[in-house]
Amino acid sequence: MKLSSPMEIWKYLPGTNCGECGEKTCLAFASHLKERSTRLEECTPLFEDEKYADKAKQLTELLSPEIREIEIG
């Protein structure tokens, strides 16, 4: 994960506080994303509304787990 705080994640969310994800606010949802206790796809406006398409793509990339190269043997 390339984002270190819920506030950084929140900047990429729609900010509508619609509650469709099950949380009261987008910031609360961002906190759960940071803890990996929910999935980004739970934010339906982010993926259903075309005006958030760029944010959805960026946030998906930024929340992807960082993979470290390891050497075996």
Backbone hydrogen bonds in HBPLUS format (Angstrom, degrees):
<---DONOR---> <-ACCEPTOR-->    atom                        ^
c    i                          cat <-CA-CA->   ^        H-A-AA   ^      H-
h    n   atom  resd res      DA  || num        DHA   H-A  angle D-A-AA Bond
n    s   type  num  typ     dist DA aas  dist angle  dist       angle   num
A0002-LYS N   A0062-LEU O   2.98 MM  60  5.30 170.7  1.99 162.5 164.7     1
A0008-GLU N   A0005-SER O   3.12 MM   3  5.41 127.7  2.41 104.2 116.5     2
A0009-ILE N   A0005-SER O   3.29 MM   4  6.69 154.3  2.36 147.9 154.9     3
A0010-TRP N   A0006-PRO O   2.79 MM   4  5.96 160.2  1.83 152.2 158.2     4
A0011-LYS N   A0007-MET O   3.31 MM   4  6.47 142.1  2.47 139.4 145.9     5
A0012-TYR N   A0009-ILE O   2.96 MM   3  5.68 155.6  2.02 121.3 128.1     6
A0013-LEU N   A0010-TRP O   3.05 MM   3  5.15 150.5  2.14 104.8 113.9     7
A0022-GLY N   A0019-GLY O   2.97 MM   3  5.27 158.0  2.02 111.1 118.4     8
A0029-PHE N   A0025-THR O   3.16 MM   4  6.48 155.4  2.23 142.1 148.9     9
A0030-ALA N   A0026-CYS O   2.84 MM   4  6.10 151.2  1.92 143.9 152.1    10
A0031-SER N   A0027-LEU O   3.00 MM   4  6.30 147.2  2.11 143.2 151.2    11
A0032-HIS N   A0028-ALA O   3.18 MM   4  6.56 152.5  2.26 145.1 151.5    12
A0033-LEU N   A0029-PHE O   2.94 MM   4  6.28 147.5  2.05 147.1 157.1    13
A0034-LYS N   A0030-ALA O   2.96 MM   4  6.21 154.4  2.02 147.6 154.0    14
A0035-GLU N   A0031-SER O   3.09 MM   4  6.39 149.7  2.19 142.5 150.3    15
A0037-SER N   A0032-HIS O   2.96 MM   5  5.27 156.6  2.01 154.6 155.7    16
A0036-ARG N   A0033-LEU O   3.03 MM   3  4.80 148.1  2.13  96.4 106.4    17
A0042-GLU N   A0039-ARG O   3.10 MM   3  5.77 165.9  2.12 118.8 123.3    18
A0043-CYS N   A0040-LEU O   3.04 MM   3  5.91 168.8  2.06 126.1 129.4    19
A0044-THR N   A0042-GLU O   3.10 MM   2  5.66 120.0  2.48 107.3  91.2    20
A0047-PHE N   A0044-THR O   3.11 MM   3  5.42 135.7  2.31 107.1 118.1    21
A0048-GLU N   A0044-THR O   2.84 MM   4  5.85 147.7  1.94 159.0 169.8    22
A0049-ASP N   A0045-PRO O   3.08 MM   4  5.37 159.2  2.12 133.5 137.2    23
A0052-TYR N   A0049-ASP O   3.04 MM   3  5.85 165.3  2.07 124.7 129.3    24
A0053-ALA N   A0050-GLU O   3.13 MM   3  5.21 168.3  2.15 112.6 114.4    25
A0056-ALA N   A0052-TYR O   2.89 MM   4  6.12 159.1  1.94 159.1 165.7    26
A0057-LYS N   A0053-ALA O   3.04 MM   4  6.25 160.7  2.07 148.5 153.0    27
A0058-GLN N   A0054-ASP O   2.96 MM   4  6.19 168.1  1.97 154.1 157.3    28
A0059-LEU N   A0055-LYS O   2.83 MM   4  5.92 167.5  1.85 153.4 157.4    29
A0060-THR N   A0056-ALA O   2.96 MM   4  5.99 154.5  2.02 144.2 151.2    30
A0061-GLU N   A0057-LYS O   3.18 MM   4  6.43 158.6  2.23 146.1 151.1    31
A0062-LEU N   A0058-GLN O   2.90 MM   4  6.15 158.0  1.95 151.2 158.1    32
A0063-LEU N   A0059-LEU O   2.91 MM   4  5.94 144.5  2.04 147.1 154.6    33
A0064-SER N   A0061-GLU O   3.37 MM   3  5.35 151.1  2.46  96.7 104.9    34
